[in-house]
Amino acid sequence: MLDPNLMGGALLGRMSFELPPAPIEAPLPPGRHALNFPEGREAVLVVPEGLDPDAPVPLLVLFHGAGGEANRMLPHFVRWARARRFLLLAPQSMFPTWDIVIGGHGPDLERLGAALQQVASHFRLDPAHLALAGFSDGGSYALSVGLSNGDLVSHVIALSAGFMNTFVRHGSPRVFIAHGRSDTQLPFETSARPHALKLLQEGVDLTLLPFDGDHVIVPEVVERAVEFFMGAEEGK
């Protein structure tokens, strides 16, 4: 059996990014911003209006599914980012899907750290509200990276995820798993159920939400995921 201690942190899914004590640049204005990389496939940052300049800002990182891009995921979450006032960061995989699905942690993990560094240079991020979320392969990526970096990540949101691959665990992020009972691509019984049982056995703070549907993103599930991340709105 391979000794994880012989592997480097990045190969284990560990990010080198650490929250800085304070931003070093002015906040970005409200709107959509491209965070560029030399290799292309920029990350997209959505900044809502009305952020309190004196308060730490929640951040939700959103990973697309296989063959996807940020623009296919953002419409499901942008209105919530604006309504609940959290930053929304949507990286894009270098290849058709995330590196861990193809052959292990590599350029996508490095680019994620670089994107987080850019965001943290402009905003003071709230360590109690820093979530990794994703759909399908992106949900698997959120689970795998989030559980490996729970000393940084506070919440993990996996929508119709297929697997979780963690060599090491750090911290204790809260986990939200939603999955369609009729999922024909990644059946509930062979993905969400065993994942949930394993996490519960490990004492993880888990919310499991089965729903009636196939391999899709459901608006009601997104709303529940946002409430899991930000808390229920007062007066609801």
Secondary structure per residue as TSV (DSSP state, phi and psi in degrees):
chain	resnum	aa	ss	phi	psi
A	1	M	-	360.0	138.0
A	2	L	-	-71.1	131.1
A	3	D	-	-81.5	115.5
A	4	P	G	-57.9	-25.8
A	5	N	G	-67.0	-18.3
A	6	L	G	-83.4	-8.3
A	7	M	S	-98.6	150.3
A	8	G	-	-71.6	161.8
A	9	G	T	-58.3	-41.5
A	10	A	T	-65.7	-39.3
A	11	L	T	-64.5	-26.8
A	12	L	T	-84.4	-0.9
A	13	G	T	88.6	12.3
A	14	R	-	-87.4	128.4
A	15	M	-	-83.3	144.0
A	16	S	-	-83.8	-12.0
A	17	F	-	-66.2	136.5
A	18	E	-	-130.2	144.4
A	19	L	-	-64.3	124.2
A	20	P	-	-74.8	160.1
A	21	P	S	-66.1	-27.8
A	22	A	S	-162.2	151.9
A	23	P	-	-67.3	154.5
A	24	I	S	-111.4	-4.3
A	25	E	S	-129.5	165.2
A	26	A	-	-66.8	150.6
A	27	P	-	-60.8	146.1
A	28	L	-	-74.6	147.4
A	29	P	-	-70.8	162.0
A	30	P	S	-57.3	146.0
A	31	G	E	131.2	-165.9
A	32	R	E	-103.5	132.9
A	33	H	E	-130.1	140.5
A	34	A	E	-94.9	129.1
A	35	L	E	-103.4	108.8
A	36	N	-	-90.9	151.4
A	37	F	-	-129.1	151.8
A	38	P	T	-58.1	-30.4
A	39	E	T	-83.0	-4.6
A	40	G	S	88.8	-166.9
A	41	R	-	53.3	64.2
A	42	E	-	-64.9	159.4
A	43	A	E	-88.3	154.9
A	44	V	E	-115.8	130.0
A	45	L	E	-115.5	126.4
A	46	V	E	-106.5	122.3
A	47	V	E	-108.6	117.5
A	48	P	-	-78.4	163.4
A	49	E	T	-78.6	157.9
A	50	G	T	82.1	17.5
A	51	L	-	-68.9	138.7
A	52	D	-	-76.2	115.3
A	53	P	T	-66.0	-16.7
A	54	D	T	-100.0	-0.1
A	55	A	S	-115.9	148.1
A	56	P	-	-61.9	146.5
A	57	V	E	-106.0	129.3
A	58	P	E	-66.5	150.3
A	59	L	E	-135.6	129.6
A	60	L	E	-116.0	122.7
A	61	V	E	-98.7	129.8
A	62	L	E	-121.2	120.3
A	63	F	E	-104.1	129.7
A	64	H	-	-76.2	168.4
A	65	G	-	-82.9	178.6
A	66	A	T	-59.5	136.5
A	67	G	T	71.3	8.7
A	68	G	-	-101.9	-170.1
A	69	E	-	-153.9	169.7
A	70	A	H	-56.5	-38.9
A	71	N	H	-65.5	-18.5
A	72	R	H	-84.5	-20.1
A	73	M	H	-99.3	-36.2
A	74	L	H	-57.2	-41.1
A	75	P	H	-57.9	-25.5
A	76	H	H	-74.1	-20.9
A	77	F	H	-121.6	-17.8
A	78	V	H	-59.4	-44.1
A	79	R	H	-64.8	-31.0
A	80	W	H	-73.1	-37.6
A	81	A	H	-60.8	-39.2
A	82	R	H	-73.6	-38.3
A	83	A	H	-72.6	-39.8
A	84	R	H	-100.1	-1.9
A	85	R	T	60.3	60.9
A	86	F	-	-127.7	151.4
A	87	L	E	-71.5	143.4
A	88	L	E	-125.2	114.8
A	89	L	E	-112.0	124.6
A	90	A	E	-120.8	94.7
A	91	P	-	-70.6	168.0
A	92	Q	-	-130.9	136.5
A	93	S	-	-67.0	149.3
A	94	M	S	-66.6	-34.5
A	95	F	S	-116.5	-175.5
A	96	P	S	-57.0	-25.2
A	97	T	S	-143.3	-176.7
A	98	W	-	-74.6	149.3
A	99	D	H	-54.7	-38.9
A	100	I	H	-64.9	-27.7
A	101	V	H	-73.1	-34.5
A	102	I	H	-80.8	-46.7
A	103	G	T	-167.7	8.9
A	104	G	S	123.7	165.8
A	105	H	S	-61.0	139.6
A	106	G	-	-165.3	-119.7
A	107	P	H	-64.7	-33.1
A	108	D	H	-67.0	-38.1
A	109	L	H	-66.7	-40.5
A	110	E	H	-63.7	-43.3
A	111	R	H	-68.1	-34.0
A	112	L	H	-61.7	-46.9
A	113	G	H	-60.0	-40.1
A	114	A	H	-66.5	-39.1
A	115	A	H	-65.5	-43.0
A	116	L	H	-61.9	-38.2
A	117	Q	H	-62.7	-41.1
A	118	Q	H	-63.6	-43.5
A	119	V	H	-64.0	-43.9
A	120	A	H	-69.3	-18.4
A	121	S	H	-74.2	-17.3
A	122	H	H	-109.5	-24.0
A	123	F	S	-134.4	144.8
A	124	R	-	-84.4	107.8
A	125	L	E	-82.0	146.6
A	126	D	E	-86.7	110.7
A	127	P	E	-64.7	-19.8
A	128	A	E	-84.7	-7.0
A	129	H	E	-141.0	69.5
A	130	L	E	-128.1	104.9
A	131	A	E	-112.7	145.6
A	132	L	E	-108.9	128.8
A	133	A	E	-137.6	154.6
A	134	G	E	-172.1	167.5
A	135	F	E	-119.0	136.6
A	136	S	T	59.1	-121.8
A	137	D	H	-58.7	-33.1
A	138	G	H	-66.6	-33.9
A	139	G	H	-67.2	-40.2
A	140	S	H	-62.0	-39.9
A	141	Y	H	-66.3	-42.1
A	142	A	H	-61.5	-44.4
A	143	L	H	-60.8	-48.3
A	144	S	H	-66.4	-49.3
A	145	V	H	-72.9	-38.3
A	146	G	H	-64.7	-43.7
A	147	L	H	-70.3	-27.0
A	148	S	H	-78.7	-16.6
A	149	N	T	-129.8	39.9
A	150	G	B	-68.5	-9.6
A	151	D	T	-77.7	-13.5
A	152	L	T	-111.1	-42.6
A	153	V	-	-87.5	131.2
A	154	S	-	-93.9	-32.2
A	155	H	E	-137.0	142.8
A	156	V	E	-124.5	129.3
A	157	I	E	-123.9	113.5
A	158	A	E	-115.6	113.4
A	159	L	E	-104.1	113.3
A	160	S	S	54.9	46.3
A	161	A	-	-78.9	151.1
A	162	G	-	-97.0	-34.5
A	163	F	-	-154.1	168.7
A	164	M	-	-136.9	132.4
A	165	N	-	-127.7	102.5
A	166	T	-	-129.5	123.7
A	167	F	S	-82.3	-35.5
A	168	V	-	-135.6	155.6
A	169	R	-	-122.2	137.2
A	170	H	-	-136.3	137.2
A	171	G	B	71.0	-170.2
A	172	S	-	-143.5	70.2
A	173	P	-	-67.4	150.9
A	174	R	E	-77.6	145.0
A	175	V	E	-125.2	135.7
A	176	F	E	-121.6	120.8
A	177	I	E	-119.5	123.7
A	178	A	E	-122.4	138.4
A	179	H	E	-155.1	138.2
A	180	G	E	-72.8	133.9
A	181	R	T	-65.0	-24.4
A	182	S	T	-107.6	24.5
A	183	D	-	-63.0	118.3
A	184	T	S	-91.3	-14.1
A	185	Q	S	-91.0	-46.3
A	186	L	S	-129.7	87.6
A	187	P	-	-56.8	141.0
A	188	F	G	-54.4	-43.2
A	189	E	G	-68.7	-22.4
A	190	T	G	-109.8	4.9
A	191	S	T	-132.1	-74.5
A	192	A	H	-61.5	-44.5
A	193	R	H	-62.3	-53.0
A	194	P	H	-63.6	-34.3
A	195	H	H	-61.6	-46.3
A	196	A	H	-62.7	-44.1
A	197	L	H	-61.9	-43.1
A	198	K	H	-62.8	-45.6
A	199	L	H	-66.8	-39.1
A	200	L	H	-64.1	-40.2
A	201	Q	H	-63.0	-28.7
A	202	E	T	-87.2	0.1
A	203	G	T	81.2	18.5
A	204	V	-	-72.5	141.0
A	205	D	-	-73.8	99.3
A	206	L	E	-116.9	137.1
A	207	T	E	-114.7	120.0
A	208	L	E	-111.4	125.9
A	209	L	E	-126.9	90.0
A	210	P	E	-73.3	147.0
A	211	F	E	-139.6	159.5
A	212	D	S	-79.9	110.1
A	213	G	S	164.2	173.9
A	214	D	S	-95.8	-149.8
A	215	H	S	-84.8	75.4
A	216	V	S	-141.5	163.8
A	217	I	-	-98.3	121.8
A	218	V	-	-105.0	129.5
A	219	P	H	-53.5	-40.6
A	220	E	H	-64.9	-34.3
A	221	V	H	-69.3	-40.8
A	222	V	H	-59.7	-43.4
A	223	E	H	-60.5	-43.2
A	224	R	H	-65.2	-37.5
A	225	A	H	-65.1	-40.4
A	226	V	H	-65.8	-40.2
A	227	E	H	-63.3	-39.2
A	228	F	H	-58.6	-41.3
A	229	F	H	-76.1	-47.7
A	230	M	H	-102.2	-13.6
A	231	G	-	91.8	155.4
A	232	A	-	-68.3	144.7
A	233	E	-	-69.8	142.1
A	234	E	T	-64.7	138.0
A	235	G	T	90.0	-5.5
A	236	K	-	-79.8	360.0
